[in-house]
Amino acid sequence: MNNTREIKDEIFYHVFQRSFYDSKGDQHGDFQGLASKLDYIQELGASSILILPIYDSVFYHNYFATDFRKIDPRYGTLEDYFNLIRAVHARGMKLYLDMEVQYVTEDHIWFKESYGNPESPYGQHILYNGPNNTEPESIIFDLAEIHSYDGNIRKVACLNLFNPETQDQIFKEFAFWVDPHGDGTLRDGIDGFRLDHMMDDLDDKGRLVGVYSKFWKPLIGRVKEMNSDVKFIGEQADWSSHGIKAYNEAGVDFMFAFPLKYAISNFNKGEIEWAQEQGVQGTPEGKKQIIIIENHDTTRYASSVSSHPAKLKIGAALNILLKGAPAIYYGQELGMEGEGGFGVYGVSDGNDIPRREAFPWQAKMVSPGSTLWYKDSGPWWNDSKLADDNGISVEEQISNPDSLLNFYKKLIFIRKTYLCIQEGEIEFLDVDNDYVLSFLRKFEQEQIWVVISLSDQNQHINFPTLEVENEILTYPQENKFSSELVPYCIHVLTLKN
């Protein structure tokens, strides 16, 4: 059965819902809080919302499931979830759910009932080593347990992904979110999934090889038989790659343009051109790379560029105007900062909290809806980038025409106005300058020319043989387009047919 919500050009808003908006006064973001802020997301220009896992887990990020169908009670009830997805769909928007199904914790019934019990029928679902089911296969980085920021420690295990009955069970977990009422109507069904940590040789151990074709492709195929409109976003574990193999062998619809993300942060013209072209050339017809400049696992873009105002706007322009489907990570549009990283605070998932801080709705940190669930919980709180009256909040930016938030809105409005940016091809142009990025977006007779200086010095360019019709975006505003470019400028121009 088909359950179409027609959105040709998707712009994703990637939300860590625990840190977004609290409707209950417990400092944890929740479904009702997210639903109450759909106006904000839609007015920004996003058409699809991607949320982190919502299933029950002892971990704040909800990866490493206890139960794939039970909702974390901090987020609300199943009915709260239905109310959220109904509100999203009523606006003509889509909701995508992050799913990580390669691993479980010791609290999951499969692990709990089979550990040390080789007679358990659940044992077939866990990849055990040796006799007596006492040595479950470790996960990424050879981890046998995960340490939570709040002191919880849980054993983790890798699932037996090639076992047919395990595959059937995992399919049922996906099927539940596609058809949660089980009646074939697909009402309240999810629009898509993000598949976390995709590898063809899981964790590079040689134990589960061919995961794309043996596990993901049949699973994706079965889900699409239920609803052909459900889309799959693959997150490749190898961030140096464009994930092209997963399109062809696993059947995903989107992959993340990680090489392009790092090229943008490096402000390197050659790297940006190479990464965009490689991603475009390798992506099959009808599928797309997702263009990002940050996400929940990476240093915030603002921290990468030291919150330089012009670099923040150049990052925004490349995020929205390059070829692919843009994804904006919550707070990116405000210039939120955050670093963290593997091992910064020892062995703890608190290492990533700086990248997942509370969304600043108001100029004051403590305000209605604030999500300071991690307050005073460890060194990540001491290093928090949140502060009162620092200019990085919706309240402080929404009425300022020169704010980063309104710059994103302007860029997205331009994208939605021109099909050549939504669906067109990209062609990089030579302007005889190694520090000036110049490209065309083209669709049928419509053409947009984008010129961006990546330099902190004045630059001269030689014009290609193009006839400019109108300049539709200029940054800085007082510097109209010419062959002499001021530092870190952005020009977006329409061309005559």
N, C-alpha and C positions, 0 to 999 in steps of 0.2 A: 504493500500500500504506500502511496506517495503522500507526503505531508509538506507540500512546498511552501516556503516563505521566500518570495522572490527578492533576493538581494544579489545583484551582479557584482558590484564592487564592494568587497568587504573591508571594513576598517575595524580592526580589533582593539578593544580596550581590555587589557590584561590586569585582572584584579586579584590581589591577595585579600580575600574577603574578611579575614580576621582583623585586618588592619584598616578596613575601609570606613565603616560607620556602624556605631553601636546604638541599637534601638532599645536596649533593655537596662542600661546603666551598669553593666558588669565589666565594661572596658573591652569586651570582645566584639568585633564586628560580626554581623549576623545577616541572615536572609532578609529580614524586615528592614534592616538598615540599608542594605544594598538596593532593595526595591524602592525605598524612599528617595534614593539618589539617581534614579534612572533619568530624570529630567536633565541632570548635570551631564551624564554620559552622552545622552542623545544630543544635547545642545553643543557639546564638544564636536560632535560629528561622527561618533562611532556607530557602527551598525551591528556589531557582534561583541559579546562579552565573553571573555575566557576567564574562568575561575580555577583556582587551585583545588585539589581534591576536597570533597566534603564528607567522605565516609569516615566512620569511627576509627580513631587512632589515638594512641597515647601521646603522639607528637603534635606540636602546635601547627605544623605545616600539613598534617594529615596524610603525608606519604607513609608507607609501611602500614597497611591496613590491619585492623582487628576484625572488621566485617565490611565487605565491599558494598553492602546495601543499607547498612544502618548509618543514619546521618549523625554526625557529631552533634550532641545536644546543645553545645554552645552556639551553634548556628541556627538552631530552631528545630521544628518538627518537620515531618514529611509534608504536612499540609502547608507549612511556611514555605518550603521549597516549591510546592506546586503554585502557591500564590506568586512567588517570584517569577517562575517561568511563564505563568499566564500574563503577568504584567509586562514581561519582556516581549512576548509574542503579540500582545495587544498593540504594541508600538511598531510592529513590523520588524523587530530586531531578533537576533539569534543568541542562544546561550550555548557555550561549549564547556565541557567538563574535563578536567585533567584526570587521567587514570594511570596509575602505576600498578601493574598486575604481575610483575616478574617476581616480587618478593612479598613475604608476610612476616609478621612478628610472632613471638611465642604466644600471644593472646588470641590469635586466630585459631578457630576450631581445628583446622587441618594440622597445624603445628601442635597445638595443645593436646589433642587426642592421640597423635601418632608418635610424639617424642618419647623415646625409650620403650615404645610399644609396637614391635614389628607386626603384630597381628591386626593392628588397626586398619580398617579400610581407607582411612584418610591418609595413610602413609604413602600411597601411590602418588599423591599430589605434591609431596615434598621431595626434593632431590637430596637423598641421604647418601653419605659415604660410609662404608664399613658396615658391620653387623649391628643389630639391635636398635637401629634408628636413633643413635646418640650423636651422630656427627652430620648435621645438616650442611649442605653446601653453602659456603659463605657468599656474600654479595659483592658489589663493586668495592674496589680497593681491598678485597679479601676481608671485609668486615664480618665478624660473627655476631656483633651486637652494636646497638646504636645508643649513644648517650644523649639524653634530652637536656635542654637548657635548664629545666627545673629539677634535675637530679634523677629522673627516671632512667633506668637502663633496661633495654629489652633485647633478648636474643632475636636474630633475624635469620631467615632461610630463603633460599632460592627455590622457586617452584619448578616442578618437572614439566616444562612447557611442551614437550613432545609426547607426553602421555595423552592418548585420545580422550580419556574420561576427564582429565584436567582441562583439556581444551574445551570440552563441552561445558564444564562448570564455569570457566572464565567467560565463554560466550554468553551464558545465562546472566552473568553479572552485567555485561554490556547491554544485553537485551532488556534487562529491567529498566535501565535509564531511558532506553528508546521507546519502550511501551510499558510505562510504570503501572498502568492499571490492568495490563495483561488481557485486554479485550480486543486488540487489533485496531483500535481507533487511532493509536499513537498520540492521543491527547495528552498534553503535559510532557511530551517526549522531548528529549534533549536534541539539539541540532547538530552537535558534533562532539568529538573527543580530541584531547591532546594526549598523545602516547609518550609518556615520559621515558627517557633513557633508552632509545632504540639502538640496538646493536645486532649485527648479524651473527657474530660470535660473542655470546653474552659474557660480558666482563673479561673478554680476551683470555678465556681459560681453555678453550678447545673442548669444552664439555657439552655445550649446546651450540652447535654450528649450523647455520642455515635458518636462523630464527625468522628472517624476513619471509622466506617462502614456505617454511614448514609450520610457522605459528601465526604470524601477523596476517599474511595474505588470506588464508582460509577464514580467519576470524573476521577480518574486514569484509570479506565477501559475504559471509553469513549475515552480518549486521546490515549491509546494504541490500540484502534480499528482503529484510524487514522494512527498510526505508531507504530508498536509493538516494535521497537528499542528504542523508547524514554524511558529514565530512570528517576526515581524519587528518589531524595535524601531527606530524612526526617530529620529535625532538631527538636529533641525532646525538649520540654520546660523544662523537668526535667532532668538536667544534671547529676544527681546522678544515672540515669538509663542507660541501654544499648539500650533502645528503641525497645525492642524485640516485644512488642505488635503491633507496627506500621507495622512491616513486615507482620504479620499474619492478622491483621484486616483492615489495610489501603491499603496494597498491594505495599508498597514502595520497592525499590531495594537496597537502601543504608540507613544506619543510622550512626550517628557519635558516635565514641567510647569515649564518654566524661569521664567515670570513668578511662579509661586507660590513657587519656591525663593528668588527675590530678595525677595519680600514677607515671607517668614518671617524672613530675615536682617535685614530692616529693622524688624521688630517693629511693623508697622503693621496695625492691625485691619482698616481699610477695604481696604487693598491685598490682604490675605490673603483676605478674603471675596470680593472682586471676582475675583481670580485663580483661586480654587477654582471659583467659579460659572461663569466663562467657560470654563474647561477642561471642566467637567462637561457644560455645555450643548452644547458643540461636539463632544464625543466621541460617535461613533456607537455604537449598541447593540452589545454584545459586544466592545467595544474599551475600552482604558483609558489614562489618563494615568499616567505613572510619576512618583511623588512623590519628589523628592530635596531635600536641603539642601546637597549638595556633590557633586562628581565629580572626575575626573582632570584636568579642564581649568579648574577654578575654585578660588578661594581656599577653604581648608578652613573649614567653618562655625565651628569653635572660634576661628579667627583673626578671623573676621568679628564675633564677639561677645566678643572679648578673653578667651576661656575662662571666662566668667562661669558658675559652676556651675549656677545656676538657669536661665539662658538655654540652656545645653547640654541640659538636661532638657526644656525647653519645645520646643526644636527637635526632639528625639526624639519627643515626644508628637505634634507636628503631622506629622512624617514618617510615623508609624505609624497615626495615627487618622483623618486626613483621607481623603476618597474618592479612590481610585486604588490603584495597585500600588506599595508602598514599595520603594525601592532604598537600601541602606546601603552607602556607599563604605568599603572596608576601612580600619579605624582610626578611622572616625567614631564608632563605638561606644565608643571609648576617650577621645575628645576630642583626637585628633591635630591638631596645628597645621600650617600651611603656607600660604605666599602665592605668591611668584613672580609670574609674569605676563608678558605680551608686552613685550619690550624691556628688562626689568629688568636683564638681564646682557648686553645687546647682541644681536647677531644670532646666536642659538643656541637649539637646542631644550632646552638646559639651563635655560632660563627656567621650564620647568614641573616641574623636578625637585623643588622644595620641596613641590609638591602630590602627589608620588609617592614619598615617602620610605619607608624600610624600616619594615615593620610591627614594633612593639615587643612581642615575645613575653615577654621577660624584663626585669627592672628595669635590667640592665646592657646598654648598647648592643651591646657585643661579647659574644656568647653563642652557643650552638649554634643554627644555623638563621638567624642574622642575615644580612641582605641589603644589605650596605653596598657595593654594586657601584660607587657613585659617589664613594666616599671619596677625599678629597684631589684631586678632579678639576676643581675650579673654585670660584668665589665662592659658588655654591649650597651647597657643602659648608660653607664658612665660616659661612653663615647658617642652617645646619641647626637645626631645632627639637628634634632628638633629644638626650636627655640621660640620664645615669644617675639612677636613683632619683627621678624627677620625678612619679611617680604615674600616668604615662600608659603603662601596659603591662598585658598580660593577667595577668602574675604578681602585680602589685600590686592589681588590681581584682577578680579572679575570686572571691576569698573575702570581699570587702567588700560586705555587703548594701546599702550606700548608694552604691555606685560607679555611674558612668554605664553601664558594661557591664551590670550587673545590672538597671539601670533599663530599658535596651533589652529585656532578656529578659522583664521583667515586662510591658512594653507589648505585646510580640509575643505573649506568652501570652494576654493579654486579647483581642487581635485574633483569635487562633485560637479562642478560646472563644465569641465572639459573631459570628454570621452578619451581624448588622446592620453591623458594622464591615468585614467582608470584602466583602459584596455589597450592603449597604443604601444608601439615599439619604442625602443630607446636607441639613440645613435649619439655617440660621443664625437664632438667636433674639435678639431685642432685650431687653437687660437694662438699658437706660438708662445705659450707660457706654461711652465711646469707647475705653477702655483694656482692656476685658474681652471676650474672644472666647468666644462661647457657641454651641454647635451640637449638634444631634441627629443621631445615626446610627440609621436606622430600616429594619427588614426584617420584613414581616408584623407580628406582635404584639410583636416584640422592639425595645426602644429603649434607647439609651445616650445620656446627656447629658454633654457635656464642657464644662467651664468653665475658662478659662485667663486669668490676669491678665498682661498685657504691660507692667505698670507697676512702677516701683521704689517706689511709694507705696501705702499702704493704699487700697483702693477699696470703694465700696458699690454693690451691685446690687439691682435690683428683680426678684423672682422671677416668671418666667412661671408660668402655671397648669399646673404639672407635679407629679406625686406621686412623690417619690423612694422607691425601694425599698431600695437599698443603695449604699454608697460603696465602690467596688472599687479605687480608687487615689487616694491623697492625697499631694501634695507641697507644702510640707514635711509630713512625716508627722504632726507633733503638731497640725496645724491642720485640724480637721474642718470640713466644709462649712457655711457660713452666708452670710448676706447681706453680711457684712463680710469682705473678702478681704485677706489679707496680700500683700506684694509678690511678684510672680513665682510665684504658686501655680498648681497644677494639681489639678483635681478631675474624676474620672471616676465617673459614677453610673449605676446601672440604674434604670429607671422601672417602676412598676407598670403592668400591662396595662390 
